[in-house]
Amino acid sequence: MITRREFLVASSASLIASGLPVDAQTASARPWYETMRRCGQLNLNERDPESLDVGPWIEYWASLKLDALLLNGGGIVAFYPTAVPYHHRSEFLGSRDLFGELVAATRAHGMRVVARMDCNYAYGDALAARPEWFERNRDGSPRPHGESSWLYRTCMFGPYFTEQMPAIYREIAGRYPVDGFFTNGWPSTGDLTVCYCVNCQRVYRDAVGATPPEQVDATSAVYRRYYDAYMARVLDVWKQWQSAVTEKRPDSVYVGNLGGGIRTVKNVKQLGEVARWFNADHQGRAGDTPIWDCAQQGRVARPVMRGRTITNVTGAYSNSRITWRHVTKSPPETTMWMAQTTASGMVPWFHWLGGAPEDTRWKEVGRAFFTWLAANEAHFRNRRSIADIAVLYPQRTIAFYRSGTRPGAWRGAERVQTSEYLQGMYYALLEGRFLFDFVHEDDLGAATLAPYRALVVPNAAYLPDQACAEIRDFVGRGGSLLATFETSRYTAWGDARPGFALGDVFGADVAGDLVGPSPNSYMRIGGRHPMLDGFEGTSLLPGPETRVAVRSSRAAAAAVPLTVVPYYPAFPPEMVFPRTPRTDEPAALLRQVGRSRIAYFPGDVDRTYWRSGNTDLGHLLQNAVRWVLGDTRPTVSVDGDGVVEAFAWETEPGYALHLLNYTNPNMTRGFIRRFYPIGPQRVEFTVAGGRAVRAVRALRAGRDLRFTQEGTRVRFEVPGVIDYEVAAIETGG
Ligand SMILES: [Zn+2]
């Protein structure tokens, strides 16, 4: 398999299109992991060496036609007879070299091996001998693991990360033919931790200036310096480890553990700059998380990796708000997670925990999906995404934002969930069946935004100067813009600007404080406009929960199709009448400058939509997106019933349209129990000029579809979608 893959990579080099991101263009020199499509992991426990039967396990993984298998090397527990001091050998290892046996069997089946490591904990003997390796509380005590209290948390700023872990990597790389190293749990995209060990105290004294706050607090100059110092250390360790693992094998790779979906604190753009392979440890959802959480993960990772490998781990076990490690998750939920991974351009990584399962129901779930992937592999080799809309991923607003709630607000303030603006916009885009990509706020240059007709900005309140300048340039080049609420009102760290940095683009000036959060305010329809289509029969629309008081800039000459009707009591009914039925305060501002169309909503319509589910707000957002896109037809359209997330790709054989069927009573509360098939989906797909379509095939259904082609326009109908369908469009020329 390895030989064939390498041959295919080399022979396809000349086919790589010029539209591909720069990083992915050096095709013949691409390392093995850049063309990997299927990945699996058996995650061992300390006791497994006592009884693990290597043969059947490796046969199972080989039956999934994996490119690479993750197997436990060491870190907390060594699964081989290590000679590195304080590297704890499994107490059940005996005379075995379990890792060595597994590596040999995996290689014999033509799969690559990635050593799964854990750098986050070590045993008490290490704590006694090397106290400077470990995190400390304020009182100097070490930090034991919450469940396994004989393990102690290691500190990223200490020599455990720069001496001990590299020593272990070198030992494994010296003894075994491994193709990469992965560290569980580090660095993650979540909150920074604050530690009081000697190494951290030195960092606080020399680089930060004081002990940082324990919670996210971007108003603190100390927190800001700590954030920068923390990111710098993460990137430095990452580079050191990449260097250590490639000493013997230049095509080896270090894989860090990332993820977080749309809720990241660490800057994913910076992480993407050092990551050769971005692994999202985003194994499933819990509670009220919407099903599309995995597709969102792909959308966050893709723009920072620019065509390089992204994997997403799917837990085959039941990980949710309550975790069971040793029973199988609902198979439809698992399948939908892997489908989203694939549709959004990531590589699925199927994960089971423990070498002696008493529940084996998960095995066929993975095998069915992976063998289908393998049988259609060429159609999952993507060259570029096809979408008309870019959605700005508001990194700093999601990480740091504090706004929207004020003491004394109506019925008490609720904590602002900083991703809810993006989530509401996302839901509106799904329901409107728009095809879109995420772009990162630190990468909005002309080349990045060139493929898109419109940029959608869901409350990027904390927006760096450069991003503001790049958005202004995009509009100046004829690009369209839809923005909401406090977008550009604060600097990257959240210092208030005098007004919006993009106020001239919006045609809006800040006229006062935030208003809200409050219910029972409205937007009054002020005339006819395409953005108001479908609202016949009402002159009022539901108002956003919170808004920035704005006035229309005199110079901008923006249209004001909606005005604010301020809050009045919702209870008791006797008191429910408007005190100020009409104002001239804009609730939406629309401008057209040349080809560019700009829609700005001073209210948090996106977040209010997510929190309320009010259908008028979703409809309004969809109308606004359609209006900013202008009159030309979309590159791809999918028409039919159902809640569907769509991705379109240019692929090596042509194109592929991925349709994920979310129509399900468990769409916003897991787990999916069964699928609810949807009917015909009518597709119009624009192909590049001169490319004749030879066939359109529904890969999940396994049948050819009738199609017509007129010039660049291809039309076909997908008869139905059970869980997931991929319409593969094969082209010549
Ligand atoms: Zn420390």
Residues whose N, C-alpha, C, O or C-beta is under 5 A from the ligand:
A	BS01	ZN	F134 E135 C155 F157 C195 Y196 C197 C200
